[in-house]
Amino acid sequence: MPASRLLQWHLGLAAAFCLVGAMLQAQEAWERDHEAGAKAGEAAHFVEAEGLLLRSADEARKTATAAPLLARSLLDLGEVYRSEGKYAPAQSCYAEALQIYTRQYGADSPQAAEVLNGQAELYKTLNDYVQAEPLLLKALEIRQKKLSQPDLATAQTQNDLGELYTATGAYDKAARLLQTALETRKRLLAADHEKVAQTLQALANLNKQTGKAAEAENLFRQAVSIYGKTVGGEHPDYANALEGLALFYSARHQYDLAEPLLARILEIREKVFGPDHHDVGVSLDALGLIKFYQHHCAEAVRSICGR
């Protein structure tokens, strides 16, 4: 081989090694930042999670072969934005993640179904059930078709769709979906797993709406207890379960039981989200109404109007 050709071959090989090395470094950086960001999000450390997931997305954008990694970062970032009440950025993340997964794996892939589920939860947060329902139905169809037996992903969609049907008054549909989700989760997870608590809470809301007070209270208490043992008493999921129990007591005019729970919920949400988050406003309103019902009018005005 002529010396010039040999030199070109060595230079090409060196360039290939450099390219592979850079890609491996980018993937390692992505894995590090994404894993830390996902853990921070699960712990409700949303500011930290947002920064880490944004950085992981930037790392994934550095190489054309990392599209699935980028989609994963965007999907998890969308979840964080939704929790923070940043709904427009969340929708943008979901939309880009769906485009990537559809291009990579197809519109009927489990990956696409996961994004559809996230988009639906965003619409549910906004009380836009008309937009949410078809997304959840599509996600459920994909997951049931692609998986030979019930799994946790299918149970998640069944849970979320059951919550939607409870909110829209389709109680029979809700009951079937939630019971199936609970059975799957209890079979595949520990009985005191936080995902089991999520479905217990959903069933509690359903029982509350259908007038089964004793069953509802018991289920709310179970959900609160499990969340307290798993995610802890400072987590938004714990606060949400506690809110279900508090509103149950409020609906039954048991204001002395509801008020301390609502005060605790407000404390948790202010600590996690800051004073300007939507859920903090919801807590202030609920606490103000309880005080008004108890004829503590001055305190009620301060709670409702003092934001």
Short mmCIF file of the C-alpha atoms (twelve columns), coordinates in Angstrom:
data_MODEL
# 
_entry.id   MODEL 
# 
loop_
_atom_site.group_PDB 
_atom_site.id 
_atom_site.type_symbol 
_atom_site.label_atom_id 
_atom_site.label_alt_id 
_atom_site.label_comp_id 
_atom_site.label_asym_id 
_atom_site.label_seq_id 
_atom_site.Cartn_x 
_atom_site.Cartn_y 
_atom_site.Cartn_z 
_atom_site.pdbx_PDB_model_num 
ATOM 1   C CA . MET A 1   0.000   0.000   0.000  1 
ATOM 2   C CA . PRO A 2   1.493   3.412   -0.955 1 
ATOM 3   C CA . ALA A 3   2.519   5.594   1.957  1 
ATOM 4   C CA . SER A 4   -0.090  8.244   1.082  1 
ATOM 5   C CA . ARG A 5   -2.914  5.678   1.020  1 
ATOM 6   C CA . LEU A 6   -1.697  4.195   4.295  1 
ATOM 7   C CA . LEU A 7   -1.645  7.641   5.890  1 
ATOM 8   C CA . GLN A 8   -5.192  8.328   4.707  1 
ATOM 9   C CA . TRP A 9   -6.344  4.981   6.096  1 
ATOM 10  C CA . HIS A 10  -4.789  5.724   9.507  1 
ATOM 11  C CA . LEU A 11  -6.286  9.215   9.548  1 
ATOM 12  C CA . GLY A 12  -9.715  7.837   8.688  1 
ATOM 13  C CA . LEU A 13  -9.446  5.185   11.403 1 
ATOM 14  C CA . ALA A 14  -8.390  7.800   13.945 1 
ATOM 15  C CA . ALA A 15  -11.326 10.021  12.971 1 
ATOM 16  C CA . ALA A 16  -13.721 7.083   13.352 1 
ATOM 17  C CA . PHE A 17  -12.343 6.315   16.802 1 
ATOM 18  C CA . CYS A 18  -12.704 9.981   17.793 1 
ATOM 19  C CA . LEU A 19  -16.309 10.016  16.566 1 
ATOM 20  C CA . VAL A 20  -17.160 6.835   18.466 1 
ATOM 21  C CA . GLY A 21  -15.461 8.205   21.566 1 
ATOM 22  C CA . ALA A 22  -17.409 11.460  21.371 1 
ATOM 23  C CA . MET A 23  -20.686 9.547   20.935 1 
ATOM 24  C CA . LEU A 24  -19.903 7.355   23.940 1 
ATOM 25  C CA . GLN A 25  -19.050 10.407  26.034 1 
ATOM 26  C CA . ALA A 26  -22.310 12.084  25.017 1 
ATOM 27  C CA . GLN A 27  -24.319 8.970   25.886 1 
ATOM 28  C CA . GLU A 28  -22.566 8.626   29.252 1 
ATOM 29  C CA . ALA A 29  -23.329 12.273  30.003 1 
ATOM 30  C CA . TRP A 30  -26.943 11.723  28.962 1 
ATOM 31  C CA . GLU A 31  -27.283 8.656   31.182 1 
ATOM 32  C CA . ARG A 32  -25.799 10.485  34.161 1 
ATOM 33  C CA . ASP A 33  -27.970 13.585  33.831 1 
ATOM 34  C CA . HIS A 34  -31.144 11.718  32.863 1 
ATOM 35  C CA . GLU A 35  -30.927 9.244   35.732 1 
ATOM 36  C CA . ALA A 36  -30.316 12.039  38.233 1 
ATOM 37  C CA . GLY A 37  -33.120 14.124  36.718 1 
ATOM 38  C CA . ALA A 38  -35.597 11.256  36.805 1 
ATOM 39  C CA . LYS A 39  -34.771 10.563  40.463 1 
ATOM 40  C CA . ALA A 40  -35.145 14.232  41.331 1 
ATOM 41  C CA . GLY A 41  -38.524 14.322  39.614 1 
ATOM 42  C CA . GLU A 42  -39.740 11.259  41.514 1 
ATOM 43  C CA . ALA A 43  -38.671 12.947  44.751 1 
ATOM 44  C CA . ALA A 44  -40.601 16.117  43.770 1 
ATOM 45  C CA . HIS A 45  -37.400 18.178  43.520 1 
ATOM 46  C CA . PHE A 46  -38.740 19.741  40.374 1 
ATOM 47  C CA . VAL A 47  -36.333 22.658  39.888 1 
ATOM 48  C CA . GLU A 48  -33.378 20.285  40.098 1 
ATOM 49  C CA . ALA A 49  -35.121 17.752  37.856 1 
ATOM 50  C CA . GLU A 50  -35.904 20.366  35.224 1 
ATOM 51  C CA . GLY A 51  -32.281 21.484  34.975 1 
ATOM 52  C CA . LEU A 52  -30.890 17.967  34.750 1 
ATOM 53  C CA . LEU A 53  -33.414 16.803  32.163 1 
ATOM 54  C CA . LEU A 54  -32.864 19.896  30.035 1 
ATOM 55  C CA . ARG A 55  -29.143 19.130  30.115 1 
ATOM 56  C CA . SER A 56  -29.745 15.484  29.209 1 
ATOM 57  C CA . ALA A 57  -31.852 16.618  26.248 1 
ATOM 58  C CA . ASP A 58  -29.019 18.900  25.123 1 
ATOM 59  C CA . GLU A 59  -26.586 15.980  25.339 1 
ATOM 60  C CA . ALA A 60  -28.910 13.803  23.249 1 
ATOM 61  C CA . ARG A 61  -29.217 16.500  20.577 1 
ATOM 62  C CA . LYS A 62  -25.449 16.383  19.989 1 
ATOM 63  C CA . THR A 63  -25.662 13.156  18.011 1 
ATOM 64  C CA . ALA A 64  -28.156 12.110  15.354 1 
ATOM 65  C CA . THR A 65  -28.181 8.509   16.607 1 
ATOM 66  C CA . ALA A 66  -29.532 9.514   20.020 1 
ATOM 67  C CA . ALA A 67  -33.098 10.326  18.963 1 
ATOM 68  C CA . PRO A 68  -34.697 7.757   21.326 1 
ATOM 69  C CA . LEU A 69  -32.647 9.202   24.198 1 
ATOM 70  C CA . LEU A 70  -33.858 12.681  23.319 1 
ATOM 71  C CA . ALA A 71  -37.463 11.477  23.262 1 
ATOM 72  C CA . ARG A 72  -37.032 9.899   26.709 1 
ATOM 73  C CA . SER A 73  -35.622 13.151  28.109 1 
ATOM 74  C CA . LEU A 74  -38.413 15.189  26.545 1 
ATOM 75  C CA . LEU A 75  -41.105 12.859  27.875 1 
ATOM 76  C CA . ASP A 76  -39.746 13.005  31.422 1 
ATOM 77  C CA . LEU A 77  -39.231 16.752  31.138 1 
ATOM 78  C CA . GLY A 78  -42.855 17.108  30.049 1 
ATOM 79  C CA . GLU A 79  -43.915 15.283  33.207 1 
ATOM 80  C CA . VAL A 80  -41.868 17.686  35.332 1 
ATOM 81  C CA . TYR A 81  -43.268 20.734  33.536 1 
ATOM 82  C CA . ARG A 82  -46.805 19.411  34.051 1 
ATOM 83  C CA . SER A 83  -46.159 18.991  37.773 1 
ATOM 84  C CA . GLU A 84  -44.781 22.523  37.938 1 
ATOM 85  C CA . GLY A 85  -47.839 23.940  36.187 1 
ATOM 86  C CA . LYS A 86  -45.845 24.891  33.078 1 
ATOM 87  C CA . TYR A 87  -48.402 23.538  30.680 1 
ATOM 88  C CA . ALA A 88  -47.270 25.050  27.367 1 
ATOM 89  C CA . PRO A 89  -43.672 23.777  27.675 1 
ATOM 90  C CA . ALA A 90  -45.034 20.399  28.758 1 
ATOM 91  C CA . GLN A 91  -47.171 20.155  25.628 1 
ATOM 92  C CA . SER A 92  -44.182 21.063  23.438 1 
ATOM 93  C CA . CYS A 93  -42.083 18.328  25.041 1 
ATOM 94  C CA . TYR A 94  -44.806 15.728  24.586 1 
ATOM 95  C CA . ALA A 95  -45.340 16.734  20.956 1 
ATOM 96  C CA . GLU A 96  -41.649 16.461  20.041 1 
ATOM 97  C CA . ALA A 97  -41.260 13.170  21.918 1 
ATOM 98  C CA . LEU A 98  -44.270 11.744  20.075 1 
ATOM 99  C CA . GLN A 99  -42.827 12.794  16.707 1 
ATOM 100 C CA . ILE A 100 -39.530 11.084  17.480 1 
ATOM 101 C CA . TYR A 101 -41.064 7.863   18.786 1 
ATOM 102 C CA . THR A 102 -43.515 7.685   15.884 1 
ATOM 103 C CA . ARG A 103 -40.681 8.114   13.401 1 
ATOM 104 C CA . GLN A 104 -38.464 5.574   15.175 1 
ATOM 105 C CA . TYR A 105 -40.956 2.894   16.229 1 
ATOM 106 C CA . GLY A 106 -44.320 3.674   14.623 1 
ATOM 107 C CA . ALA A 107 -47.568 5.324   15.686 1 
ATOM 108 C CA . ASP A 108 -48.811 2.112   17.348 1 
ATOM 109 C CA . SER A 109 -45.674 1.471   19.395 1 
ATOM 110 C CA . PRO A 110 -45.611 1.197   23.202 1 
ATOM 111 C CA . GLN A 111 -43.298 4.210   23.226 1 
ATOM 112 C CA . ALA A 112 -45.894 6.323   21.414 1 
ATOM 113 C CA . ALA A 113 -48.573 5.050   23.810 1 
ATOM 114 C CA . GLU A 114 -46.545 6.305   26.762 1 
ATOM 115 C CA . VAL A 115 -46.464 9.818   25.295 1 
ATOM 116 C CA . LEU A 116 -50.185 9.721   24.496 1 
ATOM 117 C CA . ASN A 117 -50.827 8.829   28.133 1 
ATOM 118 C CA . GLY A 118 -48.733 11.801  29.260 1 
ATOM 119 C CA . GLN A 119 -50.531 14.176  26.920 1 
ATOM 120 C CA . ALA A 120 -53.873 12.918  28.215 1 
ATOM 121 C CA . GLU A 121 -52.824 13.532  31.813 1 
ATOM 122 C CA . LEU A 122 -51.932 17.096  30.874 1 
ATOM 123 C CA . TYR A 123 -55.417 17.617  29.442 1 
ATOM 124 C CA . LYS A 124 -56.929 16.033  32.564 1 
ATOM 125 C CA . THR A 125 -54.994 18.513  34.699 1 
ATOM 126 C CA . LEU A 126 -56.673 21.256  32.652 1 
ATOM 127 C CA . ASN A 127 -60.086 19.547  33.045 1 
ATOM 128 C CA . ASP A 128 -60.198 19.097  29.264 1 
ATOM 129 C CA . TYR A 129 -61.681 15.603  29.281 1 
ATOM 130 C CA . VAL A 130 -62.855 15.826  25.664 1 
ATOM 131 C CA . GLN A 131 -59.222 16.032  24.523 1 
ATOM 132 C CA . ALA A 132 -57.952 13.536  27.101 1 
ATOM 133 C CA . GLU A 133 -60.357 10.632  26.502 1 
ATOM 134 C CA . PRO A 134 -59.387 9.695   22.908 1 
ATOM 135 C CA . LEU A 135 -55.693 9.852   23.798 1 
ATOM 136 C CA . LEU A 136 -56.177 7.450   26.697 1 
ATOM 137 C CA . LEU A 137 -58.353 5.150   24.623 1 
ATOM 138 C CA . LYS A 138 -55.668 5.042   21.912 1 
ATOM 139 C CA . ALA A 139 -52.922 4.402   24.464 1 
ATOM 140 C CA . LEU A 140 -54.974 1.596   26.012 1 
ATOM 141 C CA . GLU A 141 -55.670 0.038   22.603 1 
ATOM 142 C CA . ILE A 142 -51.960 0.036   21.730 1 
ATOM 143 C CA . ARG A 143 -50.896 -1.408  25.059 1 
ATOM 144 C CA . GLN A 144 -53.509 -4.149  25.073 1 
ATOM 145 C CA . LYS A 145 -52.675 -5.089  21.488 1 
ATOM 146 C CA . LYS A 146 -48.898 -5.121  21.932 1 
ATOM 147 C CA . LEU A 147 -48.816 -6.967  25.244 1 
ATOM 148 C CA . SER A 148 -49.962 -10.549 25.643 1 
ATOM 149 C CA . GLN A 149 -51.153 -10.140 29.233 1 
ATOM 150 C CA . PRO A 150 -52.011 -7.276  31.590 1 
ATOM 151 C CA . ASP A 151 -48.943 -5.349  32.671 1 
ATOM 152 C CA . LEU A 152 -48.160 -2.213  34.655 1 
ATOM 153 C CA . ALA A 153 -48.246 0.107   31.638 1 
ATOM 154 C CA . THR A 154 -51.744 -1.084  30.737 1 
ATOM 155 C CA . ALA A 155 -52.802 -0.739  34.379 1 
ATOM 156 C CA . GLN A 156 -51.574 2.868   34.389 1 
ATOM 157 C CA . THR A 157 -53.734 3.764   31.405 1 
ATOM 158 C CA . GLN A 158 -56.721 1.934   32.901 1 
ATOM 159 C CA . ASN A 159 -56.233 3.872   36.133 1 
ATOM 160 C CA . ASP A 160 -56.010 7.206   34.322 1 
ATOM 161 C CA . LEU A 161 -59.023 6.473   32.135 1 
ATOM 162 C CA . GLY A 162 -60.967 5.342   35.206 1 
ATOM 163 C CA . GLU A 163 -60.214 8.666   36.877 1 
ATOM 164 C CA . LEU A 164 -61.487 10.475  33.786 1 
ATOM 165 C CA . TYR A 165 -64.741 8.499   33.741 1 
ATOM 166 C CA . THR A 166 -65.266 9.223   37.442 1 
ATOM 167 C CA . ALA A 167 -64.843 12.929  36.727 1 
ATOM 168 C CA . THR A 168 -67.316 12.788  33.823 1 
ATOM 169 C CA . GLY A 169 -69.918 10.673  35.627 1 
ATOM 170 C CA . ALA A 170 -69.424 7.428   33.681 1 
ATOM 171 C CA . TYR A 171 -69.227 5.476   36.920 1 
ATOM 172 C CA . ASP A 172 -69.774 1.952   35.561 1 
ATOM 173 C CA . LYS A 173 -66.914 2.344   33.092 1 
ATOM 174 C CA . ALA A 174 -64.744 3.826   35.818 1 
ATOM 175 C CA . ALA A 175 -65.423 0.969   38.226 1 
ATOM 176 C CA . ARG A 176 -64.466 -1.716  35.702 1 
ATOM 177 C CA . LEU A 177 -61.241 0.002   34.700 1 
ATOM 178 C CA . LEU A 178 -60.129 0.840   38.218 1 
ATOM 179 C CA . GLN A 179 -60.856 -2.607  39.585 1 
ATOM 180 C CA . THR A 180 -58.868 -4.206  36.767 1 
ATOM 181 C CA . ALA A 181 -55.983 -1.792  37.341 1 
ATOM 182 C CA . LEU A 182 -55.991 -2.528  41.073 1 
ATOM 183 C CA . GLU A 183 -55.958 -6.294  40.519 1 
ATOM 184 C CA . THR A 184 -53.013 -6.019  38.114 1 
ATOM 185 C CA . ARG A 185 -51.045 -3.741  40.383 1 
ATOM 186 C CA . LYS A 186 -51.618 -5.862  43.465 1 
ATOM 187 C CA . ARG A 187 -50.539 -8.958  41.554 1 
ATOM 188 C CA . LEU A 188 -47.374 -7.429  40.090 1 
ATOM 189 C CA . LEU A 189 -46.392 -5.055  42.897 1 
ATOM 190 C CA . ALA A 190 -46.361 -5.049  46.677 1 
ATOM 191 C CA . ALA A 191 -49.720 -4.369  48.318 1 
ATOM 192 C CA . ASP A 192 -48.295 -1.175  49.823 1 
ATOM 193 C CA . HIS A 193 -46.733 0.146   46.604 1 
ATOM 194 C CA . GLU A 194 -47.434 3.772   45.681 1 
ATOM 195 C CA . LYS A 195 -49.067 2.707   42.390 1 
ATOM 196 C CA . VAL A 196 -51.534 0.616   44.387 1 
ATOM 197 C CA . ALA A 197 -52.197 3.720   46.480 1 
ATOM 198 C CA . GLN A 198 -52.923 5.700   43.304 1 
ATOM 199 C CA . THR A 199 -55.681 3.292   42.297 1 
ATOM 200 C CA . LEU A 200 -57.053 3.063   45.847 1 
ATOM 201 C CA . GLN A 201 -57.352 6.845   45.824 1 
ATOM 202 C CA . ALA A 202 -59.122 6.741   42.458 1 
ATOM 203 C CA . LEU A 203 -61.540 4.125   43.763 1 
ATOM 204 C CA . ALA A 204 -62.122 6.236   46.870 1 
ATOM 205 C CA . ASN A 205 -63.147 9.169   44.674 1 
ATOM 206 C CA . LEU A 206 -65.466 6.898   42.722 1 
ATOM 207 C CA . ASN A 207 -67.095 5.596   45.916 1 
ATOM 208 C CA . LYS A 208 -67.445 9.147   47.184 1 
ATOM 209 C CA . GLN A 209 -69.235 10.192  43.993 1 
ATOM 210 C CA . THR A 210 -71.559 7.183   44.124 1 
ATOM 211 C CA . GLY A 211 -72.533 7.720   47.754 1 
ATOM 212 C CA . LYS A 212 -70.572 4.862   49.328 1 
ATOM 213 C CA . ALA A 213 -69.199 6.922   52.193 1 
ATOM 214 C CA . ALA A 214 -67.769 4.191   54.413 1 
ATOM 215 C CA . GLU A 215 -65.937 2.521   51.538 1 
ATOM 216 C CA . ALA A 216 -64.626 5.879   50.319 1 
ATOM 217 C CA . GLU A 217 -63.225 6.900   53.707 1 
ATOM 218 C CA . ASN A 218 -61.520 3.543   54.159 1 
ATOM 219 C CA . LEU A 219 -59.921 3.709   50.723 1 
ATOM 220 C CA . PHE A 220 -58.768 7.311   51.199 1 
ATOM 221 C CA . ARG A 221 -57.161 6.343   54.502 1 
ATOM 222 C CA . GLN A 222 -55.407 3.372   52.904 1 
ATOM 223 C CA . ALA A 223 -54.033 5.582   50.126 1 
ATOM 224 C CA . VAL A 224 -52.782 8.216   52.569 1 
ATOM 225 C CA . SER A 225 -51.110 5.551   54.693 1 
ATOM 226 C CA . ILE A 226 -49.330 3.915   51.757 1 
ATOM 227 C CA . TYR A 227 -48.122 7.214   50.326 1 
ATOM 228 C CA . GLY A 228 -46.844 8.211   53.747 1 
ATOM 229 C CA . LYS A 229 -44.785 5.024   53.925 1 
ATOM 230 C CA . THR A 230 -43.496 5.172   50.343 1 
ATOM 231 C CA . VAL A 231 -43.022 8.697   48.978 1 
ATOM 232 C CA . GLY A 232 -43.164 10.322  52.420 1 
ATOM 233 C CA . GLY A 233 -45.236 13.009  54.103 1 
ATOM 234 C CA . GLU A 234 -43.656 15.922  52.203 1 
ATOM 235 C CA . HIS A 235 -44.453 14.679  48.692 1 
ATOM 236 C CA . PRO A 236 -47.194 16.118  46.413 1 
ATOM 237 C CA . ASP A 237 -48.693 12.639  45.928 1 
ATOM 238 C CA . TYR A 238 -49.178 12.375  49.685 1 
ATOM 239 C CA . ALA A 239 -50.746 15.839  49.690 1 
ATOM 240 C CA . ASN A 240 -53.105 14.849  46.869 1 
ATOM 241 C CA . ALA A 241 -54.276 11.757  48.757 1 
ATOM 242 C CA . LEU A 242 -54.697 13.795  51.919 1 
ATOM 243 C CA . GLU A 243 -56.737 16.313  49.927 1 
ATOM 244 C CA . GLY A 244 -59.110 13.559  48.834 1 
ATOM 245 C CA . LEU A 245 -59.729 12.640  52.461 1 
ATOM 246 C CA . ALA A 246 -60.083 16.291  53.492 1 
ATOM 247 C CA . LEU A 247 -62.636 17.046  50.772 1 
ATOM 248 C CA . PHE A 248 -64.510 13.894  51.728 1 
ATOM 249 C CA . TYR A 249 -64.829 15.219  55.286 1 
ATOM 250 C CA . SER A 250 -65.772 18.669  54.010 1 
ATOM 251 C CA . ALA A 251 -68.572 17.242  51.848 1 
ATOM 252 C CA . ARG A 252 -69.934 15.544  54.974 1 
ATOM 253 C CA . HIS A 253 -69.688 18.827  56.932 1 
ATOM 254 C CA . GLN A 254 -67.004 17.382  59.202 1 
ATOM 255 C CA . TYR A 255 -65.072 20.619  59.087 1 
ATOM 256 C CA . ASP A 256 -63.145 19.979  62.282 1 
ATOM 257 C CA . LEU A 257 -61.577 16.943  60.589 1 
ATOM 258 C CA . ALA A 258 -61.069 18.617  57.220 1 
ATOM 259 C CA . GLU A 259 -59.414 21.862  58.353 1 
ATOM 260 C CA . PRO A 260 -56.143 20.494  59.808 1 
ATOM 261 C CA . LEU A 261 -55.705 18.257  56.776 1 
ATOM 262 C CA . LEU A 262 -56.163 21.188  54.397 1 
ATOM 263 C CA . ALA A 263 -53.699 23.256  56.395 1 
ATOM 264 C CA . ARG A 264 -51.136 20.458  56.126 1 
ATOM 265 C CA . ILE A 265 -51.743 20.125  52.387 1 
ATOM 266 C CA . LEU A 266 -51.163 23.845  51.916 1 
ATOM 267 C CA . GLU A 267 -47.924 23.633  53.884 1 
ATOM 268 C CA . ILE A 268 -46.630 20.774  51.711 1 
ATOM 269 C CA . ARG A 269 -47.569 22.438  48.435 1 
ATOM 270 C CA . GLU A 270 -46.075 25.800  49.339 1 
ATOM 271 C CA . LYS A 271 -42.837 24.069  50.304 1 
ATOM 272 C CA . VAL A 272 -42.652 21.991  47.110 1 
ATOM 273 C CA . PHE A 273 -44.032 24.418  44.516 1 
ATOM 274 C CA . GLY A 274 -43.736 27.911  45.971 1 
ATOM 275 C CA . PRO A 275 -46.565 30.394  46.555 1 
ATOM 276 C CA . ASP A 276 -47.666 30.931  42.935 1 
ATOM 277 C CA . HIS A 277 -48.480 27.370  41.863 1 
ATOM 278 C CA . HIS A 278 -52.010 26.452  40.795 1 
ATOM 279 C CA . ASP A 279 -52.308 23.743  43.470 1 
ATOM 280 C CA . VAL A 280 -51.372 26.224  46.194 1 
ATOM 281 C CA . GLY A 281 -54.227 28.440  45.043 1 
ATOM 282 C CA . VAL A 282 -56.604 25.467  45.133 1 
ATOM 283 C CA . SER A 283 -55.511 24.721  48.713 1 
ATOM 284 C CA . LEU A 284 -55.985 28.331  49.812 1 
ATOM 285 C CA . ASP A 285 -59.486 28.380  48.356 1 
ATOM 286 C CA . ALA A 286 -60.429 25.080  49.994 1 
ATOM 287 C CA . LEU A 287 -59.098 26.202  53.370 1 
ATOM 288 C CA . GLY A 288 -60.885 29.536  53.044 1 
ATOM 289 C CA . LEU A 289 -64.190 27.830  52.326 1 
ATOM 290 C CA . ILE A 290 -63.817 25.605  55.383 1 
ATOM 291 C CA . LYS A 291 -63.204 28.653  57.546 1 
ATOM 292 C CA . PHE A 292 -66.222 30.373  56.000 1 
ATOM 293 C CA . TYR A 293 -68.432 27.360  56.735 1 
ATOM 294 C CA . GLN A 294 -67.221 27.517  60.329 1 
ATOM 295 C CA . HIS A 295 -68.131 31.242  60.425 1 
ATOM 296 C CA . HIS A 296 -64.502 32.337  60.681 1 
ATOM 297 C CA . CYS A 297 -65.137 34.985  58.059 1 
ATOM 298 C CA . ALA A 298 -62.054 37.143  58.580 1 
ATOM 299 C CA . GLU A 299 -59.763 34.128  58.290 1 
ATOM 300 C CA . ALA A 300 -61.679 32.940  55.221 1 
ATOM 301 C CA . VAL A 301 -61.175 36.258  53.468 1 
ATOM 302 C CA . ARG A 302 -57.456 36.235  54.266 1 
ATOM 303 C CA . SER A 303 -57.089 32.701  52.875 1 
ATOM 304 C CA . ILE A 304 -59.082 33.268  49.677 1 
ATOM 305 C CA . CYS A 305 -58.089 36.866  48.904 1 
ATOM 306 C CA . GLY A 306 -54.669 37.085  50.478 1 
ATOM 307 C CA . ARG A 307 -52.776 35.652  47.525 1 
# 
